[in-house]
Amino acid sequence: MHQPTAVASLSDHALLAHVEALVARERRATAELIASLCELDERRLYLGVGCSSLFAYCTEVLHLSEHAAYGRIEAARCARKFPRILERLADGSLTLTAISLLAPVMTEENAGVLLDRARHTSKREVEHLVAEVRPLPAVAATVRKLPQSPRLPHAVSDALLPPQPAGEPLARTAPHVSQPATIRPLTPEIYKVQFTLSREGYEHLRRAQDLLRHSLPSGDAGRIFERALSVLVCELERRKHAVTERPRTERPANGHGRHIPAAVKRKVWRRDGGRCAFVGTRGRCTSRSLLEYHHVIPFAEGGDTSAANLQLRCRAHNQHEARLWFEAELGLDRVDARRAPSPSATPVAPVARSP
């Protein structure tokens, strides 16, 4: 086993190969564990250990978390019906999460097709696959007021309460914790979305319903949010990347300044498909968020702001290439660069960011 100091001494290539080997070993071990749990469950050996169920054995004896125990038990019982799952787990083409999602809809008739279509897919893609196999009816739009946070007992120390502005009494209600939005496909074309809205947002929704009564008598909240999102996306693309259906005629730019003309932004955005254009050793980056405009030839080295010299980059890859330029400019290797002053303290290749 590599110690931390030994891992730190590995070269970049060796570290990548080492991590890939560890992941492959973990996948094989997981497949063996699932196969063993399947046999252990079949023999009901957990009873002799003093546990009433396989779940109790996994959590109380193996000390797995409840989530980990559930996922592995689900996979073991599914593998008993469809043994080919173990091969997919071992080669990494199928994950425990995917198995948990597919298990309720898999049958002898569709197992082969589902397992093939689920190879190397994300959780979101597997959820779409499940919705295709077992579509659910659309849900009615509902808006309801959540109950107020319960008041904290007076025994609770004031030190545990969030800080209050000077002159205001301490609030003795539990702070509201916002839950992440729920987005789940019901069919390949319909989604269930559930989230919490502020009072201001609720008032905007009611106002939009009133204004749309002529064209949308039902006041359906889902339809209203679809229309609002369409407007928002168009506005953000116009402001960040100058995307518009009717661009204005612009004067030719000399390409020597730092400002990126709208026409150049549009051309780069469409050419790169609104996606990071960085290509690594395993393919092109898939990120579509936090996109920035990257100078292929750095501006500091005379690179212009033409479409030919600009590409879209996610922020992580933009900073990555700026760091590589910084290291090369100072003649540093990767270890020396870690001890050098931060790039922000030294002039480096300017990075064109989307506003």
LUMPARO-629172 format. One record per residue (C-alpha): z, y, x; chain. Coordinates in nm, 3 decimals, m for minus. Example, Ala and Ser with C-alpha at 12.3 -4.5 7.8 and 13.67 -1.06 7.14 Angstrom:
2
> 0.780;m0.450;1.230;A
> 0.714;m0.106;1.367;A
***
This chain:
355
> 0.000;0.000;0.000;A
> m0.092;0.344;0.131;A
> 0.204;0.573;0.193;A
> 0.169;0.941;0.100;A
> 0.126;1.038;0.465;A
> m0.142;0.771;0.512;A
> m0.330;0.889;0.203;A
> m0.319;1.248;0.326;A
> m0.492;1.140;0.648;A
> m0.788;0.982;0.469;A
> m1.124;1.153;0.485;A
> m1.278;1.284;0.162;A
> m1.518;0.989;0.141;A
> m1.243;0.735;0.218;A
> m1.006;0.890;m0.039;A
> m1.270;0.875;m0.313;A
> m1.343;0.511;m0.229;A
> m0.970;0.432;m0.219;A
> m0.908;0.585;m0.563;A
> m1.205;0.399;m0.715;A
> m1.074;0.073;m0.570;A
> m0.729;0.140;m0.717;A
> m0.877;0.211;m1.062;A
> m1.080;m0.110;m1.049;A
> m0.766;m0.303;m0.955;A
> m0.571;m0.140;m1.238;A
> m0.842;m0.236;m1.490;A
> m0.836;m0.599;m1.378;A
> m0.457;m0.603;m1.396;A
> m0.467;m0.453;m1.746;A
> m0.713;m0.718;m1.864;A
> m0.491;m0.992;m1.718;A
> m0.186;m0.840;m1.888;A
> m0.364;m0.830;m2.224;A
> m0.472;m1.194;m2.186;A
> m0.116;m1.294;m2.093;A
> 0.036;m1.102;m2.384;A
> m0.210;m1.275;m2.613;A
> m0.092;m1.617;m2.497;A
> 0.274;m1.511;m2.499;A
> 0.235;m1.392;m2.857;A
> 0.065;m1.718;m2.954;A
> 0.356;m1.920;m2.812;A
> 0.617;m1.674;m2.952;A
> 0.802;m1.684;m2.621;A
> 0.970;m1.353;m2.694;A
> 1.203;m1.535;m2.937;A
> 1.364;m1.739;m2.660;A
> 1.419;m1.423;m2.457;A
> 1.622;m1.278;m2.741;A
> 1.367;m1.044;m2.897;A
> 1.260;m1.057;m3.260;A
> 0.903;m0.945;m3.197;A
> 0.645;m0.893;m2.926;A
> 0.690;m0.521;m2.967;A
> 1.064;m0.550;m2.900;A
> 0.989;m0.765;m2.594;A
> 0.745;m0.506;m2.456;A
> 0.981;m0.214;m2.507;A
> 1.320;m0.374;m2.434;A
> 1.232;m0.626;m2.162;A
> 0.913;m0.488;m2.004;A
> 1.035;m0.131;m2.065;A
> 0.696;m0.008;m2.182;A
> 0.688;0.306;m2.392;A
> 0.639;0.256;m2.764;A
> 0.287;0.397;m2.741;A
> 0.195;0.175;m2.446;A
> 0.343;m0.133;m2.616;A
> 0.155;m0.069;m2.939;A
> m0.177;m0.021;m2.762;A
> m0.145;m0.337;m2.556;A
> m0.029;m0.550;m2.848;A
> m0.318;m0.421;m3.058;A
> m0.559;m0.507;m2.777;A
> m0.406;m0.854;m2.726;A
> m0.440;m0.949;m3.093;A
> m0.792;m0.811;m3.106;A
> m0.884;m1.004;m2.789;A
> m0.763;m1.325;m2.954;A
> m1.039;m1.282;m3.215;A
> m1.299;m1.134;m2.978;A
> m1.238;m1.266;m2.621;A
> m1.529;m1.065;m2.477;A
> m1.301;m0.761;m2.498;A
> m1.120;m0.883;m2.187;A
> m1.440;m0.869;m1.982;A
> m1.507;m0.513;m2.101;A
> m1.153;m0.409;m2.011;A
> m1.183;m0.560;m1.664;A
> m1.513;m0.387;m1.581;A
> m1.396;m0.055;m1.724;A
> m1.662;m0.024;m1.994;A
> m1.398;m0.033;m2.269;A
> m1.054;0.132;m2.287;A
> m0.736;0.040;m2.470;A
> m0.778;0.351;m2.686;A
> m1.126;0.243;m2.788;A
> m1.000;m0.106;m2.877;A
> m0.722;0.040;m3.095;A
> m0.975;0.251;m3.283;A
> m1.230;m0.030;m3.322;A
> m0.990;m0.310;m3.414;A
> m0.955;m0.222;m3.786;A
> m1.333;m0.219;m3.843;A
> m1.448;m0.506;m3.618;A
> m1.573;m0.827;m3.777;A
> m1.755;m1.133;m3.649;A
> m2.078;m0.980;m3.776;A
> m2.052;m0.637;m3.614;A
> m1.831;m0.702;m3.309;A
> m2.119;m0.744;m3.065;A
> m2.296;m0.426;m3.177;A
> m1.976;m0.219;m3.181;A
> m1.866;m0.334;m2.837;A
> m2.208;m0.255;m2.694;A
> m2.220;0.090;m2.852;A
> m1.864;0.170;m2.742;A
> m1.936;0.106;m2.372;A
> m1.832;0.400;m2.153;A
> m1.779;0.631;m2.450;A
> m1.510;0.890;m2.513;A
> m1.242;0.870;m2.779;A
> m1.432;1.126;m2.987;A
> m1.750;0.918;m2.970;A
> m1.563;0.603;m3.073;A
> m1.413;0.792;m3.369;A
> m1.766;0.883;m3.478;A
> m1.868;0.519;m3.444;A
> m1.575;0.411;m3.663;A
> m1.662;0.676;m3.922;A
> m2.017;0.543;m3.928;A
> m1.899;0.188;m3.990;A
> m1.630;0.279;m4.242;A
> m1.699;0.625;m4.390;A
> m1.421;0.794;m4.584;A
> m1.459;1.024;m4.885;A
> m1.449;1.399;m4.834;A
> m1.108;1.557;m4.884;A
> m1.044;1.855;m5.109;A
> m0.967;2.186;m4.941;A
> m0.598;2.267;m4.977;A
> m0.391;2.568;m4.875;A
> m0.013;2.551;m4.902;A
> 0.274;2.752;m4.764;A
> 0.486;2.570;m4.510;A
> 0.866;2.571;m4.559;A
> 1.062;2.821;m4.358;A
> 1.223;2.701;m4.039;A
> 1.576;2.568;m4.103;A
> 1.862;2.794;m4.006;A
> 2.043;2.690;m3.691;A
> 2.410;2.597;m3.721;A
> 2.654;2.860;m3.597;A
> 2.780;2.609;m3.342;A
> 2.456;2.647;m3.149;A
> 2.509;2.863;m2.843;A
> 2.333;3.198;m2.838;A
> 2.211;3.104;m2.490;A
> 1.984;2.844;m2.649;A
> 1.814;3.101;m2.872;A
> 1.498;3.281;m2.758;A
> 1.553;3.635;m2.618;A
> 1.549;3.913;m2.876;A
> 1.442;4.276;m2.831;A
> 1.725;4.516;m2.759;A
> 1.904;4.639;m3.067;A
> 1.785;4.357;m3.292;A
> 2.023;4.089;m3.425;A
> 1.985;3.736;m3.298;A
> 1.760;3.525;m3.518;A
> 1.941;3.211;m3.623;A
> 1.638;3.022;m3.741;A
> 1.475;2.749;m3.537;A
> 1.160;2.875;m3.358;A
> 0.837;2.761;m3.521;A
> 0.644;2.512;m3.311;A
> 0.275;2.514;m3.386;A
> 0.119;2.169;m3.405;A
> m0.227;2.112;m3.260;A
> m0.512;2.112;m3.509;A
> m0.624;1.776;m3.646;A
> m0.999;1.711;m3.633;A
> m1.116;1.370;m3.751;A
> m1.460;1.250;m3.860;A
> m1.471;1.102;m4.209;A
> m1.841;1.019;m4.184;A
> m2.096;1.098;m3.911;A
> m2.164;1.429;m4.092;A
> m1.826;1.525;m4.243;A
> m1.499;1.612;m4.068;A
> m1.143;1.659;m4.180;A
> m0.986;1.964;m4.016;A
> m0.620;2.053;m4.057;A
> m0.444;2.346;m3.892;A
> m0.175;2.608;m3.945;A
> m0.274;2.963;m4.040;A
> m0.076;3.284;m4.000;A
> m0.002;3.511;m4.295;A
> m0.270;3.752;m4.174;A
> m0.523;3.470;m4.150;A
> m0.429;3.353;m4.499;A
> m0.483;3.703;m4.637;A
> m0.824;3.718;m4.468;A
> m0.913;3.384;m4.628;A
> m0.814;3.505;m4.974;A
> m1.007;3.828;m4.923;A
> m1.316;3.634;m4.810;A
> m1.289;3.412;m5.120;A
> m1.281;3.721;m5.343;A
> m1.582;3.876;m5.168;A
> m1.785;3.554;m5.189;A
> m1.722;3.471;m5.555;A
> m2.081;3.557;m5.652;A
> m2.243;3.325;m5.395;A
> m1.955;3.075;m5.362;A
> m1.773;3.057;m5.696;A
> m1.557;2.762;m5.589;A
> m1.406;2.959;m5.302;A
> m1.418;2.641;m5.092;A
> m1.222;2.711;m4.773;A
> m1.432;2.467;m4.568;A
> m1.758;2.643;m4.659;A
> m1.603;2.980;m4.578;A
> m1.486;2.866;m4.236;A
> m1.830;2.721;m4.163;A
> m1.991;3.056;m4.238;A
> m1.728;3.245;m4.041;A
> m1.772;3.016;m3.738;A
> m2.150;3.060;m3.748;A
> m2.105;3.437;m3.728;A
> m1.842;3.404;m3.454;A
> m2.052;3.171;m3.237;A
> m2.358;3.398;m3.267;A
> m2.147;3.700;m3.172;A
> m1.986;3.526;m2.871;A
> m2.320;3.397;m2.742;A
> m2.471;3.744;m2.782;A
> m2.183;3.915;m2.603;A
> m2.132;3.663;m2.323;A
> m2.486;3.540;m2.259;A
> m2.711;3.795;m2.434;A
> m2.844;3.528;m2.670;A
> m3.033;3.688;m2.958;A
> m3.334;3.608;m3.175;A
> m3.477;3.958;m3.135;A
> m3.423;4.078;m2.776;A
> m3.504;4.437;m2.695;A
> m3.774;4.522;m2.445;A
> m3.604;4.582;m2.113;A
> m3.720;4.760;m1.803;A
> m3.788;4.536;m1.502;A
> m3.477;4.499;m1.290;A
> m3.489;4.524;m0.911;A
> m3.245;4.231;m0.877;A
> m3.053;4.395;m0.592;A
> m2.743;4.508;m0.781;A
> m2.447;4.303;m0.899;A
> m2.518;4.370;m1.267;A
> m2.698;4.081;m1.440;A
> m2.951;4.213;m1.695;A
> m2.939;4.068;m2.046;A
> m3.291;3.921;m2.011;A
> m3.184;3.732;m1.696;A
> m2.871;3.601;m1.870;A
> m3.077;3.471;m2.160;A
> m3.324;3.298;m1.931;A
> m3.053;3.129;m1.724;A
> m2.856;3.028;m2.035;A
> m3.158;2.863;m2.201;A
> m3.285;2.702;m1.882;A
> m2.946;2.543;m1.803;A
> m2.888;2.446;m2.167;A
> m2.556;2.631;m2.198;A
> m2.394;2.385;m1.958;A
> m2.265;2.383;m1.601;A
> m2.560;2.310;m1.371;A
> m2.358;2.179;m1.077;A
> m2.486;1.838;m0.962;A
> m2.241;1.620;m0.772;A
> m2.272;1.282;m0.608;A
> m2.233;1.110;m0.948;A
> m2.447;1.342;m1.158;A
> m2.441;1.678;m1.333;A
> m2.121;1.837;m1.464;A
> m2.088;1.811;m1.843;A
> m1.863;2.114;m1.900;A
> m1.971;2.377;m2.154;A
> m1.656;2.590;m2.141;A
> m1.549;2.875;m1.911;A
> m1.910;2.919;m1.796;A
> m1.993;3.179;m1.531;A
> m2.308;3.296;m1.351;A
> m2.328;3.162;m0.997;A
> m2.543;3.299;m0.712;A
> m2.719;3.008;m0.540;A
> m2.766;3.232;m0.235;A
> m2.440;3.430;m0.226;A
> m2.465;3.799;m0.304;A
> m2.286;3.870;0.025;A
> m2.573;3.701;0.210;A
> m2.843;3.899;0.033;A
> m2.887;3.682;m0.274;A
> m3.034;3.871;m0.567;A
> m2.952;3.857;m0.938;A
> m3.281;3.705;m1.049;A
> m3.297;3.401;m1.277;A
> m3.428;3.196;m0.986;A
> m3.109;3.264;m0.786;A
> m2.861;3.227;m1.072;A
> m2.722;2.913;m1.232;A
> m2.449;2.842;m1.484;A
> m2.124;2.706;m1.344;A
> m1.796;2.615;m1.506;A
> m1.513;2.812;m1.350;A
> m1.387;2.511;m1.153;A
> m1.724;2.450;m0.984;A
> m1.784;2.821;m0.932;A
> m1.456;2.845;m0.745;A
> m1.531;2.518;m0.564;A
> m1.859;2.650;m0.425;A
> m1.699;2.983;m0.334;A
> m1.432;2.791;m0.141;A
> m1.697;2.586;0.041;A
> m1.875;2.908;0.137;A
> m1.544;3.055;0.258;A
> m1.470;2.751;0.473;A
> m1.820;2.743;0.619;A
> m1.816;3.118;0.687;A
> m1.494;3.089;0.890;A
> m1.594;2.760;1.051;A
> m1.294;2.576;0.906;A
> m1.264;2.212;0.816;A
> m1.084;2.118;0.494;A
> m0.740;2.078;0.657;A
> m0.762;2.409;0.846;A
> m0.878;2.585;0.530;A
> m0.554;2.488;0.354;A
> m0.357;2.678;0.619;A
> m0.587;2.979;0.618;A
> m0.528;3.292;0.407;A
> m0.639;3.256;0.047;A
> m1.003;3.346;m0.028;A
> m0.880;3.631;m0.245;A
> m0.746;3.802;0.068;A
> m1.072;3.767;0.260;A
> m1.420;3.889;0.156;A
> m1.612;3.596;0.015;A
> m1.933;3.543;m0.174;A
> m1.911;3.745;m0.497;A
> m1.903;3.537;m0.810;A
> m2.074;3.669;m1.122;A
> m1.853;3.589;m1.421;A
> m1.940;3.611;m1.782;A
> m1.740;3.888;m1.950;A
***
